[in-house]
Amino acid sequence: MELKKEIKILLWIIVVFVFAFFMPIESARFNTAVAATFDLVKWYAREHVILCLLPAFFIAGVISVFVSQGSVIKYFGANAKKWLAYSVAAVSGTILAVCSCTILPLFSSIHKRGAGLGPAIAFLYSGPAINILAIILTARILGFEMGVARIIGAVVFSVVIGLLMSLIYRKEEQKKREDQMNIMVEPEKRPVWQTVTHFFTLVLILVFANWGSPTANDTSGAWYYIFSYKWYITGFFSLVLAWSLVKILKIKWQWVLVAAVVTVISVLLSNSLIESAKLRPLVPMVVGIAALSVITLLDKQDDENREWTLSAWGFAKQIIPLLGIGVVIAGFLLGSTHDGQTIAGIIPNEWIAKLVGGNSVFSNFFASIVGAFMYFATLTEVPILQGLIASGMGKGPALALLLAGPSLSLPNMLVIRGIIGTQKTIVYVCLVVVMAMLSGLIYGRLF
């Protein structure tokens, strides 16, 4: 064993040395890919981690600690009624409005609490895929037919892929059903409405804090109106959260008041000291989450309050490192695209644009593969596709990318593998890619 370990270390040293020795720093393409990698990492850290992932970890913590195992098993368990489990999972994205990475702690949480593989996978796919904001934007920018095709495809995909995963791993599911038959369900610690209120308050903070900006020529609709007041709405639900901490979680009101005052002070300071409007909200979000963590960890009234934050920290430790690795690899290979700018990765963007023209089997398959591995933040897939269509991308491949892209990404796959294993992850990715390709072919023929 020691010899194998030493040989493994030696091989890694050789690999790193060979890479350093032959590193093509004189290549413009390589240097551009490196720049794209750092650009994507910086953008991801600024735009996604604080406003998306950190709240998502606490939402996952609510499921893990405050939602009883009995409730998860009742609605998502292996013995749950299939129509109920898949219906709830398939429409979850309309509420959550998350991306392929933000859904991961929520998926991990319900999976650990005993959800059946099929409903859990349906939830994992539908969360980002049926994002109602993204579907509206798709219909407005890419056409009504594309928007309708996307929502139908997302709902059907989530159910079919979940059922297929459940069928493929039916022996494991059968064992889970038998095990869950013997589980003694503990009574709910508090009324369901209280847990639901606390949970959805956090979800609404996540949704409105990440409400995307409207198109440049849309300055009068409801979307623009909500965007203009998104931080006031987020602030309102933050007050509701403070109420929930006191009335539902029974944390001392003095502690919650101090946490709220500190957060408000951070808002005032960030508005006066930080010039960038995009960066200003990050400071109060960090301060608010830090304050929430402190008061829950110090709370002696209820051990579950402390467990909530520790659970959120557990999800963060599990997910963030893998996401970081995935973002670096995705940025180097496929480049960085956001805020109207594109920096090419080691794979030239023009190659991709040429390979997804028309409506052939290959173009749809290639679009599905690219979508599956490329990282899309919430709503960014629409302007990216708009540019690709202008460069000659076919309508079929465009839908294929829409159905594969938002729900999958290389960072997403690395985390899923850590939750359900390598084999199930490969099967899940293959099902998404194949179904996206077939949907693109059918849509391309019809339109």
Secondary structure, 3 states (H helix, E strand, C coil): CHHHHHHHHHHHHHHHHHHHHCCCCCCHHHHHHHHHHHHHHHHHHHHHHHHHHHHHHHHHHHHHHCCCHHHHHHHHECCCCHHHHHHHHHCCHHHHCCCCCCHHHHHHHHHHCCECHHHHHHHHHHHHHCCHHHHHHHHHHHCHHHHHHHHHHHHHHHHHHHHHHHHHCHHHHHHHHHHHHCCCCCCCCCCHHHHHHHHHHHHHHHHHHCCCCCCCCCCCCHHHHHHHCHHHHHHHHHHHHHHHHHHCCCCCHHHHHHHHHHHHHHHHHHHHHCCCCCCCCHHHHHHHHHHHHHHHHHCCCCHHHHHHHHHHHHHHHHHHHHHHHHHHHHHHHHCEEECCEEECCCCCHHHHHHHCECCCHHHHHHHHHHHHHCCCCCCCHHHHHHHHHHCCECHHHHHHHHHHCCCCCHHHHHHHHHHHCHHHHHHHHHHHHHHHHHHHHHHHHHC
